Amino acid sequence: MKIRDLIRRVRHIGVYVDDIDASVALYTKLYDVDAADVRLVPPPGTERPESRFAFVPVGGMEFELIEPVSDNFKKMVGNPPPGINHIAFVVTDIEKAVACMEEKGVRLGHVTRDGILDMQRSRVAYFNPEDTGGVLIEFVEPKEGQQD
């Protein structure tokens, strides 16, 4: 099996931001997106989150805006500067996709160094940018019944 046969599409592009509210305002204005179509995680009003995320739908994919809030989260992700951080692809079978990458000498990395991470809506794997030309690549396999 070839990796190209397991990748369905680009799911999102992850972008670190300093101020998620200002960034949501910018992207909704730039791309004529209704604020009601933006998904915020955690929801507004959550007290002292580790990080804040906003998913802005554009052209059949999303901009995943990431605002590191806590020092712990900033340390975990390497205190990145604002800008593009990663590209995520939807895959049909994450185990097979990871195995294909490992056959090419690409190691898991970032927050999934020890394997595939089981999230609420999906399973994810990040790959070491040292093995991918400096690009942090994420594979996402939506769980059954979840949108990809």
N, C-alpha and C positions, 0 to 999 in steps of 0.2 A: 504494500500500500504506500502511496506517495502522499506527502503532507498536503499537496495541492488538492487532493481528493477529499481531505478531511475538513478543509477550511471552507466555510460557507460565505462569509462576508466580513467586512470591517464592522465591528460592533460599536466601538467608541475610540476616541482619542483622548487620553488623559492629559490635562493641563493644570499645573500648579498655579495658584493665584494667591495674592496677598489679601484680597478682600472679595469674598464670594458674592456679596450683595452687589458691589460695583461691577463685578465681572458678569453676573447674570443680567444686570441692566444693560451692559455693553452688548453682550451676545444676542439678547432678545431684540435690541434695537438694530444691530447690524444685519441679522438674518430674518427680521420680521416674524419673530416667534412670539406667540402669546405667553405671557408670564404663567398663565394657568397650565400650560403644557410642560413647564419645567418641574422636574421631580427633585425635591430637596431631601437630603438624608444627613443627619436626622431632621425630623420636621422642625420648623421654626418654633422657638420657645423652649427647646430642649436645653436644660441647664448644663453649662460647662462641658460641651462635647469635646472629645479628643481631636476631632476633625469635622469639617463640614464638606459635603459634596452637593453638587447640583448637576443634573443631567439635562442638557439642552438639546432637543431634537433638531437635527439639521440634515437634510438630504438623505434620509433613510438610515442615518446613524446618529450618534450623540457626541457632543463635547462633554466629557466628564470633568467638571471643574472641581479641583481639590484644594481646600484651604486647610493646611495644617494649623491646629489651634494650640494643642498642648505641647509642652517641651518634650514629653514622652513620645508623641507621634512624630514630631519633627526629627527627633533622634532616630526613631525606627526607620524613617524613610530617607535619612541622610541629609536633612535640612536643605532640600533642593531649592534652587532659585525659581522664580516664576517662569513659566514657559512650558512647552510640550514635554511631557514626561514619558508617555508610553502609547503604544497602539495595541488595541485589543481586537482579536479575531474570534468570531463564533466558530466552534468546531463541532463536528457531529459525534466524535468519540474522543474524549480528552485523554484516556489512557493510551489509545493508539497514537494520538497526536504527540504526546509526550515521548512515547517510545521512538517515534520517527525522528524527533529532534535529538534525542539521546544517541541514536545511531549515527547522527551527523556530528556528534561531539559537542552538542549544545546542552549545557547544564541548567538545571533549575536554579532560580535565584530569587532575589528580592525577598518578599515575605513567604515564598513557597519553596525555600531551599530544601525542606525536608519532605516535599511531596505536594500533591494536589490539595488545595484548600477547599473545604466544603462550606459554601456560603449559604445564606438563606434561600436565594433564588437560583443559584448556579454553583458550578464547581469551576475553580480557576487555577491556572498555573502561570507563573512568570518565569522568564528565561534570563539567564545571566547576560547582561549587555556586552561583557567581554567576549562572548561567543557569537554575538549577532551584529557585529559591526558598530557597536555603541548604542544600539536601539534597544530599549526595554520592550520586549514583546510579551503580551499576555494572551493566553488562550482561555476562552470561556465556553463552557458547555451548560446551557440552560437546563434546569431540572424539568422533568416532565410536567406539562401543564403551564410552564412559565414562558413568557415571550422572550425571544432572543434579541 
